[in-house]
Amino acid sequence: MGVLLANEQADEVDTVELRQIAETVLREEGFPDDTEVTIVLVSDDEIADYNARYLGGEGPTDVLSFPIEPLTPGVVPDRDPAGPPLVIGDVLIAPSYVRRAADEMGVSFEDEMALMTAHGILHLMGYDHEEDDEATVMEDRERQLLAMVGRKRR
């Protein structure tokens, strides 16, 4: 799996584990080995800028996903095996925001970072949580995937 992980912020984060989580999500969702995803760890200010500029949101948030094209959960897009790799999009995570949220919820920072990684990639794959039934499907899948890597969903 092609997981590009760039750490552009100051908080200490286990990037090896996050890459392994990303690879697990891609593999377990049935995506080909040459699938590519980018994960960028950014500051609160940077994610707030992206949130405002591209989503019309206000202030920092934990994770943002920017898919290349709309996908359907559980469906791997057709592609030419001899063609270029399947690039599904970018995930931005703000570890300092995640740390504060984890502290407020009384959960481990590592579990919450694992969740944000899986959550962001699942969004790239078309999962959503706007409707209750969609949220249930997405949260169940997050629990399954996190259990595979020894992490848990709050």
BELZIDA-V683545 format. One record per helix or strand. SS is the DSSP state (2 for helix, 1 for strand). FROM is the first residue (numbers start at 1). TO is the last residue. If there is no record, write none. Layout:
ss;from;to
SS;FROM;TO
SS;FROM;TO
This chain:
ss;from;to
1;2;7
2;15;28
1;36;41
2;44;55
1;63;67
1;87;93
2;95;105
2;109;124
2;132;148
